[in-house]
Amino acid sequence: MMKRDSFLGELEHPQARFLGNCSSLRPSNINLKQRSPARTNCFLSSDGFPRLQRRKLDSSGISDVPHDQTVYHLPIRTRANFKSEQYEVPETQLDSLNSSEMPSEAVLIGANTTEVSPWWEQFPKRWLIVLLCFFSFLLCNMDRVNMSIAILPMAAEFNWNPATMGLIQSSFFWGYLLTQIVGGIWADKIGGKLVLGFGVVWWSMATILTPIAAKIGLPFLLVMRAFMGIGEGVAMPAMNNILSKWIPVSERSRSLALVYSGMYLGSVTGLAFSPILIHKFGWPSVFYAFGSLGSVWFTLWQSKAYSSPKEDPALSAEEKKLILGGSVSKEPVTSIPWRLILSKAPVWALIISHFCHNWGTFILLTWMPTYYNQVLKFNLTESGLFCVLPWLTMAVFANIGGWIADTLVAKGLSITTVRKIMQSIGFLGPAFFLTQLSHVRTPALAVLCMACSQGSDAFSQSGLYSNHQDIGPRYAGVLLGLSNTAGVLAGVFGTAVTGFILQRGSWDDVFKVSVILYIIGTLVWNIFSTGEKILD
């Protein structure tokens, strides 16, 4: 057993060059004087190098000395940081080290060791922020759609008529409308982390307190549902503010598509698990179970998330350079230039297009079970099953559209062109498939048309939903609050108008109104929208 010593030499005589032969480095030639467990002085005696040698040094790659130059082994003095490691090196292998496979010169080098971190520590921080936003939106729609299932046993218990049920369902939008713009202002001024965290805690508490409010009385339930809308109303503006600071332009579409797909999958999850919980534990269990998940998310959010990369002390220098290397301004907002914002044509293109988009989307998602039951003659179980299909389709195609959009940008296509292409698909795709519904004769084809309509609609996530960060990254929260307010109003009015149309007309008339608005949205978007930054 022998001990192999690794050390980093620092020459006290910079002019001296150490080119000793490996075979001559024997313990007899090295006198070690130990000063401390961590430091050792290493004196190389010249007695072990009594001769001159002619060496071919060019082949070693460490010297430019000519082939025939005589190299003198000078007595040198070397100070070394000395570290011992135990190895089993047989005596027979020691002599074999001076072989033709290894350089014969002894080169003293310091090993630069790099510690390999676990994969979860190497995961990009910006995408951790995206995933946390994804799960917040998943919880958002889980807590929103559970009432659509739980309201049936609740109505039986409290003797609610259909008008009361409709009032309860709509009370959510009272609060939701109030905080769209306000949430955007808060996020742009104090940071998206605080606002989104507040929103999740607020709506989770409102969800948990819903059964208690319902048992106290109808007015308390209406207030609690409005409170829940207040919390969920700040989610989209706050998320938009955070991603505008964390995500570079080259990854914007796919990141937003992933976050918004959390909403779609949240609806699927809520619709799938609510009946199971109600059947086994009663309707209050849905609100207690879903609402309590918010505390788990909030714990992770508080420990891992920051409003901007500049605030994260653990962010690597390489990733920070990637994020901050773009042209997006990161300065905090102190005041909102409303006159400037509302004077820009692309801002109004966003607002109008969002209205046109949500009119058709809300009608399909709200009235689809009725359409399946009345027109396609599906029973309620089948209607509920097929209602899940559009959400799944939107989740898949939203992410496909995001990757396509970012790929087009990476290949040099302008952001303006990419946004117009993706949103045109998001408008004209649903318009085309809705016009086909009046021509299909089988339920299977009708369901296929509805799924394709919603799948092409999801390309809007890479169109108008990404455009807020394009035209005004510093005011991304406010811009989304403005346009989404129009979108929510479209959902509220569109749902009511559809009921009025069905009393006097047919489903074809309902779809025609949606198609007309899709075409108007397409024209406005392609004429007035832009992907360039117009607000700074």
Secondary structure as the mmCIF struct_conf table of DSSP 4:
data_model
#
loop_
_struct_conf.conf_type_id
_struct_conf.id
_struct_conf.beg_label_comp_id
_struct_conf.beg_label_asym_id
_struct_conf.beg_label_seq_id
_struct_conf.end_label_comp_id
_struct_conf.end_label_asym_id
_struct_conf.end_label_seq_id
STRN STRN1 MET A 2 LEU A 11
BEND BEND1 GLU A 12 HIS A 13
TURN_TY1_P TURN_TY1_P1 PRO A 14 GLN A 15
STRN STRN2 ASN A 21 ASN A 21
HELX_RH_3T_P HELX_RH_3T_P1 CYS A 22 SER A 24
HELX_RH_3T_P HELX_RH_3T_P2 PRO A 27 ASN A 29
STRN STRN3 ILE A 30 GLN A 34
BEND BEND2 SER A 36 ALA A 38
STRN STRN4 THR A 40 LEU A 44
HELX_RH_3T_P HELX_RH_3T_P3 SER A 46 GLY A 48
BEND BEND3 ARG A 51 ARG A 51
STRN STRN5 GLN A 53 ARG A 54
HELX_RH_3T_P HELX_RH_3T_P4 ASP A 58 SER A 60
TURN_TY1_P TURN_TY1_P2 GLY A 61 GLY A 61
BEND BEND4 ILE A 62 ILE A 62
TURN_TY1_P TURN_TY1_P3 HIS A 67 ASP A 68
STRN STRN6 THR A 70 VAL A 71
STRN STRN7 ARG A 77 TYR A 87
HELX_RH_AL_P HELX_RH_AL_P1 GLU A 91 ASP A 95
TURN_TY1_P TURN_TY1_P4 SER A 96 LEU A 97
BEND BEND5 ASN A 98 SER A 99
TURN_TY1_P TURN_TY1_P5 SER A 100 GLU A 101
BEND BEND6 MET A 102 MET A 102
BEND BEND7 SER A 104 SER A 104
STRN STRN8 GLU A 105 GLU A 105
HELX_LH_PP_P HELX_LH_PP_P1 GLU A 115 PRO A 118
HELX_RH_AL_P HELX_RH_AL_P2 TRP A 119 GLN A 122
BEND BEND8 PHE A 123 PHE A 123
HELX_RH_AL_P HELX_RH_AL_P3 LYS A 125 PHE A 158
TURN_TY1_P TURN_TY1_P6 ASN A 159 ASN A 159
HELX_RH_AL_P HELX_RH_AL_P4 PRO A 162 ILE A 190
HELX_RH_AL_P HELX_RH_AL_P5 GLY A 192 ILE A 216
HELX_RH_AL_P HELX_RH_AL_P6 LEU A 218 GLY A 233
TURN_TY1_P TURN_TY1_P7 VAL A 234 VAL A 234
HELX_RH_AL_P HELX_RH_AL_P7 ALA A 235 TRP A 246
BEND BEND9 ILE A 247 ILE A 247
HELX_RH_3T_P HELX_RH_3T_P5 VAL A 249 GLU A 251
HELX_RH_AL_P HELX_RH_AL_P8 ARG A 252 PHE A 281
TURN_TY1_P TURN_TY1_P8 TRP A 283 TRP A 283
HELX_RH_AL_P HELX_RH_AL_P9 PRO A 284 LYS A 304
BEND BEND10 SER A 307 SER A 308
HELX_RH_3T_P HELX_RH_3T_P6 PRO A 309 GLU A 311
TURN_TY1_P TURN_TY1_P9 PRO A 313 ALA A 314
BEND BEND11 LEU A 315 LEU A 315
HELX_RH_AL_P HELX_RH_AL_P10 ALA A 317 LEU A 324
TURN_TY1_P TURN_TY1_P10 GLY A 325 GLY A 325
BEND BEND12 GLY A 326 SER A 327
HELX_LH_PP_P HELX_LH_PP_P2 GLU A 331 VAL A 333
BEND BEND13 THR A 334 SER A 335
HELX_RH_AL_P HELX_RH_AL_P11 TRP A 338 LEU A 342
TURN_TY1_P TURN_TY1_P11 SER A 343 SER A 343
HELX_RH_AL_P HELX_RH_AL_P12 ALA A 345 GLN A 374
TURN_TY1_P TURN_TY1_P12 VAL A 375 VAL A 375
BEND BEND14 LEU A 376 LEU A 376
HELX_RH_AL_P HELX_RH_AL_P13 LEU A 380 ALA A 410
TURN_TY1_P TURN_TY1_P13 LYS A 411 GLY A 412
HELX_RH_AL_P HELX_RH_AL_P14 ILE A 415 GLN A 436
TURN_TY1_P TURN_TY1_P14 LEU A 437 HIS A 439
BEND BEND15 THR A 442 THR A 442
HELX_RH_AL_P HELX_RH_AL_P15 PRO A 443 ASP A 457
HELX_RH_3T_P HELX_RH_3T_P7 ALA A 458 SER A 462
TURN_TY1_P TURN_TY1_P15 GLY A 463 GLY A 463
HELX_RH_AL_P HELX_RH_AL_P16 LEU A 464 ILE A 471
HELX_RH_3T_P HELX_RH_3T_P8 PRO A 473 TYR A 475
HELX_RH_AL_P HELX_RH_AL_P17 ALA A 476 ARG A 504
BEND BEND16 GLY A 505 GLY A 505
HELX_RH_AL_P HELX_RH_AL_P18 TRP A 507 PHE A 528
BEND BEND17 GLY A 531 GLU A 532
#
